[in-house]
Amino acid sequence: MAGKTSEYYKKNPKAKAKRLKQQKAYMQTEKGKEIRRNADRLSAKLGGSVGDGKDASHYKGSTTKGRLQKASVNRRSRLKANKSN
């Protein structure tokens, strides 16, 4: 089952295009490049490969230590519903 956000963007192609354009621009900024670089380094260090369905999950506060984790679990960990505020 797809999440609410996924369903929204499937039903609203203009909104999806706008989000993808913004995300593409963000990933080309220094901060975006740093995030991507750190994720790629950690994945390689942990033995991850493209298409294995795993993400390099950083331990809190670390850019060099972590573990390989199923992508769905790793990405779900940052949902607003999981934040305690």
C-alpha positions in Angstrom: 0.0 0.0 0.0 1.3 3.4 -0.9 1.5 6.2 1.6 -0.5 9.4 1.6 2.3 11.4 0.0 2.8 8.9 -2.8 -0.9 8.8 -3.5 -1.1 12.6 -3.6 1.7 12.9 -6.2 0.3 10.1 -8.3 -3.0 12.1 -8.5 -1.3 15.5 -9.0 1.3 15.3 -11.8 1.9 19.1 -11.7 2.7 19.0 -8.0 5.0 15.9 -8.6 6.9 17.8 -11.4 7.4 20.8 -9.1 8.6 18.6 -6.2 11.0 16.7 -8.5 12.4 20.0 -9.9 13.0 21.3 -6.4 14.6 18.1 -5.2 16.9 18.0 -8.2 18.0 21.6 -7.5 18.5 20.7 -3.8 20.7 17.7 -4.5 23.0 19.9 -6.6 23.7 22.3 -3.7 26.7 21.8 -1.5 24.6 20.4 1.3 22.8 18.0 -1.0 26.1 16.8 -2.5 27.6 16.3 1.0 24.6 14.2 2.0 24.8 12.1 -1.1 28.6 11.7 -0.8 28.4 10.6 2.8 25.6 8.1 2.0 27.6 6.7 -1.0 30.8 6.3 1.1 29.1 4.6 3.9 27.2 2.2 1.6 30.5 1.2 -0.1 32.2 0.8 3.2 29.4 -1.5 4.4 29.5 -3.6 1.2 26.2 -2.3 -0.2 25.6 -2.3 -4.0 23.2 -0.7 -6.4 19.9 -2.6 -6.6 20.3 -4.6 -3.4 17.3 -2.9 -1.8 19.4 -1.7 1.1 20.3 1.8 2.3 23.3 2.8 4.3 21.6 3.9 7.5 23.8 6.4 9.6 23.8 6.1 13.3 22.4 9.3 14.9 25.0 12.1 14.7 27.5 10.2 12.6 28.5 10.6 9.0 31.0 7.7 9.0 29.3 4.9 11.0 26.1 3.0 10.3 24.5 -0.2 9.1 22.9 -1.6 6.0 19.1 -1.5 6.4 16.1 -2.3 4.2 15.3 0.9 2.3 11.6 0.8 3.4 12.6 0.6 7.1 15.4 3.3 6.8 13.2 5.8 5.0 10.2 5.2 7.3 12.4 6.1 10.3 12.3 9.8 9.3 8.5 10.2 9.0 6.8 13.0 11.0 4.7 10.3 12.7 7.8 8.9 14.3 9.0 12.2 15.7 8.3 12.8 19.4 7.3 16.5 19.8 
